[in-house]
Amino acid sequence: MLAELDLAGTARVPASVTPVETRAELTRDKPAPKLRGHLLSGVGQGALDAGLQGGLLVSLAAATGFAFFSEAPLLVQALLGGSAALAVGAVARMRQIAGRADNAEEQADLRGRREVEELADRLWELEESEERFRGLVDALGDIVVHRDREGRIVYANRVLASLLDRKADELEGKTLAELGIDIGVVMDAAFNDDECLSSTDVAIRTASGTRWYSWIELSVRDQTSEAVSHRAIARDITDRKRAELAAISARERAETASKAKSRFLATVSHEIRTPMNGIMGMAKLLRGTELSPEQNTYVGAISTSASALLALIEDLLDFSKIEAGKLELEPRLSSPRELAEHTVELLAARAFAKDIGLGCFVAPNVPATAMIDPGRFRQILLNLVGNAIKFTDVGGVLVEITGSEPGRERSL
């Protein structure tokens, strides 16, 4: 604050201001204080003395204050020139600067508060986003784990925590091995610039039993920090795994039963084939003796039936070959007419028992011989004609064999 000037040019210092010097004290015997180095730095001492003698008395220290150093030259000019108006203008100028400083401080405080509020809003948005993300990850029902380069858990969702009957924060800093989870060998991006993806089935022991998970592991190298981390997501496949194990077990049981059946058929066929060969041998010997035509027919029927029974035994063995996919045809020149007639002879007794007729007709266009598998051909006829006799109660069964039209592939 500056001293007030009266009309006589005498300065009146307000009571609230303690002047450095008064007019009575500043006389010629006591020169004015040297203020060089303070607000009046750069002003000559002689000019200062002249200004004080001109009748202007002011408490410089109280009038200006060190905060307005840039206005000091203007104030000094006012003091030295004895111009009260100029001094008053300097005071107004300093008050404006003080006002602007206050406004600048207020604006700086306002900007600071706004920045703090913006940071608080952003922090709140980040927390909300993180909460939504965690809720979404937990709602998926899948295990989500993030581990660092050493394999220690950085983040694990609530699914894994509840599965292991622990809190989520208790899992941080632990390895999967420490939690009893073995995921085997994981591809590491530390030795590769690209992302490394691997997948495996993992069994996790829980309080309610072992659960199976399809574990997908992603090893990533950060291109900026070069840090490597492992991210994994695992889905519960326990039901599917149990179904697969049940299917494998059922297949193994079926294969075991098939092998047992094949062994049984092989044993039975061997046991039956031996006496059947004896029957066929004795029928052949009997045929070499003197027999009546009727007896000769009977002996022929015995031989044919024995041969058919022996062929049936071979067919039983073929069933096991069919199941194993090892059945092969053995075509050779054979007479379709003879094979058809022999089949009818074998089944004639069955038709006679039902009192139905049984006949055989071979068309003229059927060749005398053809490349066929006689065993498979006889087997087909036996099945077809046998079923026809079985489901026919009135009338009869006719076996008719015809050949294909000329110019086309020959078939029966």
C-alpha positions as CSV (number, residue, x, y, z in Angstrom):
1,M,0.0,0.0,0.0
2,L,1.3,3.6,-0.8
3,A,1.2,6.6,1.5
4,E,-1.5,9.2,0.8
5,L,-0.5,12.7,-0.3
6,D,-2.1,15.8,1.1
7,L,-2.4,19.2,-0.8
8,A,0.8,20.4,0.9
9,G,2.7,17.5,-0.5
10,T,3.2,15.8,2.8
11,A,2.8,12.1,2.9
12,R,0.3,10.7,5.4
13,V,1.2,7.1,6.2
14,P,-1.8,5.0,7.3
15,A,-1.7,3.6,10.7
16,S,-1.6,0.0,9.4
17,V,1.7,0.7,7.6
18,T,4.9,1.1,9.5
19,P,7.1,3.4,7.5
20,V,10.7,2.7,7.1
21,E,11.6,6.4,7.7
22,T,9.5,9.6,8.5
23,R,10.0,13.1,7.1
24,A,11.4,14.3,10.4
25,E,13.9,11.5,10.3
26,L,15.0,12.0,6.7
27,T,16.9,15.3,6.8
28,R,20.1,16.5,5.2
29,D,22.0,15.4,8.3
30,K,20.7,11.8,7.8
31,P,20.8,10.8,4.2
32,A,18.1,8.6,2.7
33,P,18.6,4.8,3.1
34,K,20.2,3.0,0.2
35,L,17.7,0.6,-1.1
36,R,19.9,-0.7,-3.9
37,G,19.3,-4.5,-4.2
38,H,15.6,-4.2,-3.3
39,L,12.7,-2.7,-5.2
40,L,14.7,0.4,-6.2
41,S,17.6,-1.5,-7.6
42,G,19.2,0.5,-10.5
43,V,18.1,4.0,-9.3
44,G,20.9,6.5,-8.4
45,Q,21.2,7.5,-4.8
46,G,21.3,11.2,-5.7
47,A,18.0,11.0,-7.6
48,L,16.5,9.3,-4.6
49,D,17.6,12.1,-2.3
50,A,16.1,14.6,-4.6
51,G,12.9,12.8,-4.7
52,L,12.6,12.7,-1.0
53,Q,13.5,16.4,-0.7
54,G,10.7,17.1,-3.2
55,G,8.2,16.4,-0.5
56,L,7.1,12.9,-1.3
57,L,7.5,10.5,1.6
58,V,6.5,6.9,1.2
59,S,7.2,3.7,2.9
60,L,8.7,1.7,0.0
61,A,8.8,-1.6,1.7
62,A,5.1,-1.4,2.7
63,A,4.0,0.3,-0.5
64,T,5.1,-2.2,-3.0
65,G,6.0,-5.5,-1.6
66,F,8.5,-7.8,-3.3
67,A,5.8,-9.7,-5.2
68,F,5.5,-6.8,-7.8
69,F,9.1,-6.4,-8.8
70,S,8.2,-5.7,-12.4
71,E,6.4,-2.5,-11.4
72,A,9.3,-1.0,-9.4
73,P,10.7,1.3,-12.2
74,L,7.2,3.0,-12.6
75,L,6.9,3.5,-8.9
76,V,10.4,4.9,-8.7
77,Q,9.7,7.4,-11.5
78,A,6.6,8.6,-9.5
79,L,8.6,9.0,-6.4
80,L,11.5,10.8,-8.0
81,G,9.3,13.1,-10.1
82,G,7.1,14.1,-7.3
83,S,4.0,13.2,-9.4
84,A,1.2,11.9,-7.2
85,A,-0.9,10.9,-10.1
86,L,1.8,8.7,-11.5
87,A,2.2,7.0,-8.2
88,V,-1.5,6.4,-7.9
89,G,-1.4,4.9,-11.5
90,A,1.4,2.6,-10.4
91,V,-0.6,1.4,-7.5
92,A,-3.6,0.7,-9.7
93,R,-1.4,-1.2,-12.1
94,M,-0.1,-3.3,-9.3
95,R,-3.6,-4.0,-8.1
96,Q,-4.6,-5.2,-11.6
97,I,-1.6,-7.5,-11.7
98,A,-2.5,-8.8,-8.2
99,G,-6.1,-9.4,-9.4
100,R,-4.9,-11.3,-12.5
101,A,-2.6,-13.4,-10.3
102,D,-5.5,-14.2,-8.1
103,N,-7.6,-15.1,-11.1
104,A,-4.8,-17.2,-12.6
105,E,-4.4,-19.0,-9.3
106,E,-8.2,-19.7,-9.2
107,Q,-8.2,-20.9,-12.8
108,A,-5.2,-23.2,-12.0
109,D,-7.1,-24.6,-9.0
110,L,-10.2,-25.0,-11.2
111,R,-8.2,-26.8,-13.9
112,G,-6.6,-29.0,-11.3
113,R,-10.0,-29.9,-9.8
114,R,-11.3,-30.7,-13.3
115,E,-8.4,-32.9,-14.0
116,V,-8.8,-34.7,-10.7
117,E,-12.5,-35.2,-11.4
118,E,-11.8,-36.5,-14.9
119,L,-9.2,-39.0,-13.5
120,A,-11.8,-40.1,-10.9
121,D,-14.4,-40.6,-13.6
122,R,-12.0,-42.6,-15.8
123,L,-11.0,-44.7,-12.8
124,W,-14.6,-45.4,-12.1
125,E,-15.3,-46.4,-15.7
126,L,-12.3,-48.7,-15.6
127,E,-13.5,-50.3,-12.4
128,E,-17.0,-50.8,-13.9
129,S,-15.5,-52.2,-17.1
130,E,-13.3,-54.6,-15.1
131,E,-16.3,-55.7,-13.0
132,R,-18.4,-56.4,-16.2
133,F,-15.5,-58.3,-17.7
134,R,-15.1,-60.4,-14.5
135,G,-18.8,-61.1,-14.4
136,L,-18.8,-62.1,-18.1
137,V,-15.8,-64.4,-17.6
138,D,-17.4,-66.1,-14.6
139,A,-20.8,-66.4,-16.3
140,L,-19.2,-68.4,-19.1
141,G,-18.7,-71.4,-16.8
142,D,-15.2,-72.0,-18.3
143,I,-11.9,-71.8,-16.5
144,V,-9.9,-68.7,-17.4
145,V,-6.3,-68.4,-16.2
146,H,-3.5,-65.9,-16.9
147,R,0.1,-66.9,-15.9
148,D,3.4,-65.2,-16.1
149,R,6.6,-66.5,-17.7
150,E,7.4,-68.6,-14.7
151,G,4.0,-70.1,-14.8
152,R,2.6,-68.4,-11.7
153,I,-1.0,-67.3,-11.7
154,V,-1.6,-63.6,-12.3
155,Y,-5.4,-63.9,-12.6
156,A,-7.8,-66.8,-12.2
157,N,-11.6,-66.5,-12.4
158,R,-14.1,-67.8,-9.8
159,V,-14.8,-71.0,-11.8
160,L,-11.3,-72.4,-11.0
161,A,-11.4,-71.1,-7.5
162,S,-14.8,-72.8,-6.7
163,L,-13.6,-75.9,-8.4
164,L,-10.6,-76.1,-6.1
165,D,-12.7,-74.9,-3.1
166,R,-10.5,-71.8,-2.6
167,K,-10.8,-68.1,-3.0
168,A,-9.6,-66.4,-6.2
169,D,-7.0,-64.3,-4.4
170,E,-5.5,-67.4,-2.8
171,L,-4.6,-68.8,-6.3
172,E,-2.5,-65.8,-7.3
173,G,1.3,-66.5,-7.2
174,K,0.8,-70.2,-7.3
175,T,1.6,-72.6,-10.2
176,L,-0.8,-75.1,-11.6
177,A,1.4,-78.0,-10.4
178,E,1.1,-76.6,-6.8
179,L,-2.7,-76.8,-7.3
180,G,-2.6,-80.4,-8.4
181,I,-3.3,-79.6,-12.1
182,D,-1.0,-81.3,-14.7
183,I,-1.4,-79.9,-18.2
184,G,1.7,-81.6,-19.6
185,V,4.2,-79.9,-21.9
186,V,3.1,-76.4,-23.0
187,M,4.4,-74.7,-26.1
188,D,6.4,-71.6,-25.1
189,A,6.5,-68.4,-27.1
190,A,9.8,-67.5,-25.4
191,F,11.5,-69.3,-28.2
192,N,9.2,-68.2,-31.0
193,D,8.2,-64.7,-32.2
194,D,4.6,-66.0,-32.9
195,E,1.9,-67.1,-30.6
196,C,2.0,-70.8,-29.6
197,L,-1.3,-72.6,-29.3
198,S,-1.7,-76.1,-27.8
199,S,-4.7,-78.1,-26.6
200,T,-5.0,-81.2,-24.4
201,D,-7.5,-83.0,-22.1
202,V,-6.7,-82.4,-18.4
203,A,-8.1,-84.3,-15.4
204,I,-8.7,-82.1,-12.3
205,R,-9.4,-83.8,-9.0
206,T,-12.1,-82.1,-7.0
207,A,-14.0,-82.8,-3.8
208,S,-16.8,-84.3,-5.9
209,G,-14.6,-86.5,-8.0
210,T,-12.4,-86.1,-11.1
211,R,-13.5,-83.7,-13.8
212,W,-12.2,-83.6,-17.3
213,Y,-11.5,-80.3,-19.1
214,S,-10.5,-79.5,-22.6
215,W,-7.5,-77.2,-21.9
216,I,-6.5,-74.7,-24.6
217,E,-3.2,-72.9,-23.8
218,L,-1.9,-69.8,-25.6
219,S,1.7,-68.7,-25.0
220,V,2.2,-65.0,-26.1
221,R,5.3,-62.8,-26.4
222,D,4.6,-59.1,-26.0
223,Q,6.2,-57.3,-28.9
224,T,6.9,-54.1,-26.8
225,S,8.1,-55.4,-23.5
226,E,9.3,-58.8,-24.7
227,A,7.5,-60.4,-21.7
228,V,6.0,-63.8,-22.1
229,S,2.8,-64.9,-20.6
230,H,0.5,-67.9,-20.7
231,R,-3.3,-67.6,-21.2
232,A,-5.6,-70.5,-20.9
233,I,-9.3,-71.3,-21.2
234,A,-10.7,-74.7,-20.2
235,R,-14.2,-76.2,-20.8
236,D,-15.8,-79.0,-18.8
237,I,-16.0,-82.2,-21.0
238,T,-16.6,-84.7,-18.3
239,D,-19.9,-86.0,-19.8
240,R,-18.3,-86.4,-23.2
241,K,-15.2,-88.0,-21.8
242,R,-17.4,-90.5,-19.9
243,A,-19.3,-91.3,-23.1
244,E,-16.1,-91.8,-24.9
245,L,-14.7,-94.1,-22.2
246,A,-18.0,-96.1,-22.2
247,A,-17.9,-96.4,-26.0
248,I,-14.3,-97.7,-25.8
249,S,-15.2,-100.1,-23.1
250,A,-18.2,-101.4,-25.1
251,R,-16.1,-101.8,-28.2
252,E,-13.5,-103.7,-26.3
253,R,-16.2,-106.0,-24.8
254,A,-17.6,-106.6,-28.3
255,E,-14.2,-107.4,-29.7
256,T,-13.6,-109.8,-26.9
257,A,-17.0,-111.5,-27.5
258,S,-16.3,-111.7,-31.2
259,K,-13.0,-113.4,-30.6
260,A,-14.6,-115.8,-28.2
261,K,-17.3,-116.6,-30.8
262,S,-14.7,-117.2,-33.5
263,R,-12.8,-119.6,-31.2
264,F,-16.1,-121.4,-30.4
265,L,-17.0,-121.8,-34.1
266,A,-13.6,-123.0,-34.9
267,T,-13.7,-125.6,-32.2
268,V,-17.2,-126.8,-33.0
269,S,-16.5,-127.0,-36.7
270,H,-13.4,-129.0,-36.1
271,E,-15.3,-131.4,-33.8
272,I,-18.2,-131.8,-36.3
273,R,-16.0,-132.0,-39.4
274,T,-14.2,-135.2,-38.2
275,P,-17.3,-137.5,-37.9
276,M,-18.9,-135.9,-41.0
277,N,-15.9,-136.9,-43.0
278,G,-16.4,-140.4,-41.7
279,I,-20.1,-140.4,-42.8
280,M,-19.1,-139.2,-46.3
281,G,-16.4,-141.9,-46.5
282,M,-18.8,-144.7,-45.5
283,A,-21.5,-143.5,-48.0
284,K,-18.9,-143.6,-50.7
285,L,-17.9,-147.1,-49.8
286,L,-21.5,-148.2,-49.7
287,R,-22.1,-146.8,-53.1
288,G,-19.4,-149.2,-54.4
289,T,-21.5,-152.3,-53.4
290,E,-24.3,-153.9,-55.2
291,L,-27.3,-151.7,-54.5
292,S,-30.8,-151.5,-55.9
293,P,-31.7,-148.3,-57.7
294,E,-33.7,-147.2,-54.7
295,Q,-30.8,-147.9,-52.3
296,N,-28.4,-146.1,-54.6
297,T,-30.7,-143.0,-54.5
298,Y,-30.7,-143.1,-50.7
299,V,-26.9,-143.4,-50.5
300,G,-26.6,-140.5,-52.9
301,A,-28.9,-138.4,-50.6
302,I,-26.7,-139.3,-47.6
303,S,-23.6,-138.2,-49.5
304,T,-25.2,-135.0,-50.6
305,S,-26.6,-134.1,-47.2
306,A,-23.2,-134.8,-45.6
307,S,-21.6,-132.5,-48.1
308,A,-24.2,-129.8,-47.5
309,L,-23.7,-130.1,-43.7
310,L,-20.0,-129.9,-44.2
311,A,-20.5,-126.8,-46.3
312,L,-22.7,-125.3,-43.6
313,I,-20.0,-125.7,-41.1
314,E,-17.6,-123.9,-43.5
315,D,-20.2,-121.2,-43.7
316,L,-20.2,-120.8,-40.0
317,L,-16.5,-120.1,-40.1
318,D,-17.2,-117.7,-43.0
319,F,-19.4,-115.6,-40.7
320,S,-16.4,-114.8,-38.5
321,K,-14.4,-113.9,-41.6
322,I,-17.2,-111.6,-42.7
323,E,-17.2,-109.8,-39.3
324,A,-13.4,-109.5,-39.5
325,G,-13.7,-108.2,-43.2
326,K,-11.5,-111.1,-44.4
327,L,-14.1,-113.0,-46.5
328,E,-12.9,-113.5,-50.1
329,L,-14.7,-115.1,-53.0
330,E,-13.2,-118.1,-54.7
331,P,-14.7,-118.3,-58.2
332,R,-14.1,-121.3,-60.5
333,L,-15.8,-123.1,-63.4
334,S,-18.9,-124.7,-62.0
335,S,-22.3,-125.9,-63.3
336,P,-25.2,-123.7,-62.1
337,R,-27.7,-126.5,-63.1
338,E,-26.0,-129.1,-60.9
339,L,-25.7,-126.7,-58.0
340,A,-29.5,-125.9,-58.2
341,E,-30.5,-129.5,-58.5
342,H,-28.4,-130.6,-55.5
343,T,-29.9,-127.8,-53.4
344,V,-33.5,-128.9,-54.3
345,E,-32.6,-132.5,-53.4
346,L,-31.3,-131.4,-50.0
347,L,-34.5,-129.4,-49.2
348,A,-37.0,-131.9,-50.8
349,A,-37.5,-133.7,-47.5
350,R,-38.5,-130.5,-45.7
351,A,-41.0,-129.6,-48.5
352,F,-42.4,-133.2,-48.4
353,A,-43.0,-132.8,-44.6
354,K,-45.1,-129.7,-45.2
355,D,-46.9,-131.4,-48.1
356,I,-46.0,-128.8,-50.6
357,G,-44.3,-129.1,-54.0
358,L,-40.7,-128.3,-54.8
359,G,-39.3,-128.0,-58.3
360,C,-36.3,-126.6,-60.2
361,F,-36.2,-125.0,-63.7
362,V,-33.0,-123.9,-65.5
363,A,-33.6,-121.8,-68.6
364,P,-31.9,-122.8,-71.9
365,N,-29.9,-119.5,-72.0
366,V,-28.0,-120.5,-68.8
367,P,-24.5,-121.7,-69.7
368,A,-23.4,-125.2,-68.8
369,T,-20.5,-123.8,-66.8
370,A,-19.7,-120.3,-65.4
371,M,-17.1,-118.7,-63.2
372,I,-18.8,-118.7,-59.8
373,D,-18.0,-119.5,-56.3
374,P,-19.9,-122.8,-55.7
375,G,-19.9,-122.5,-52.0
376,R,-21.4,-119.0,-51.9
377,F,-23.8,-119.9,-54.8
378,R,-25.1,-123.0,-52.8
379,Q,-25.4,-120.9,-49.6
380,I,-27.6,-118.3,-51.4
381,L,-29.8,-121.0,-52.8
382,L,-30.2,-122.8,-49.5
383,N,-31.1,-119.5,-47.7
384,L,-33.6,-118.4,-50.3
385,V,-35.3,-121.8,-50.9
386,G,-35.2,-122.7,-47.2
387,N,-37.1,-119.5,-46.3
388,A,-39.5,-120.0,-49.1
389,I,-40.4,-123.5,-47.8
390,K,-40.6,-122.2,-44.3
391,F,-43.2,-119.5,-45.1
392,T,-45.2,-121.5,-47.7
393,D,-48.1,-123.6,-46.3
394,V,-50.1,-124.2,-49.5
395,G,-48.9,-124.8,-53.1
396,G,-45.2,-125.2,-53.8
397,V,-41.8,-123.6,-54.4
398,L,-40.2,-123.3,-57.8
399,V,-36.5,-122.6,-58.2
400,E,-36.0,-120.9,-61.6
401,I,-32.6,-119.9,-62.9
402,T,-32.3,-117.7,-66.0
403,G,-29.5,-116.0,-67.8
404,S,-29.1,-112.3,-68.9
405,E,-30.0,-111.1,-72.3
406,P,-27.3,-111.4,-75.1
407,G,-25.1,-108.4,-75.6
408,R,-25.0,-107.5,-71.9
409,E,-22.7,-108.7,-69.1
410,R,-23.6,-112.3,-68.4
411,S,-25.3,-112.9,-65.1
412,L,-27.8,-115.4,-63.5
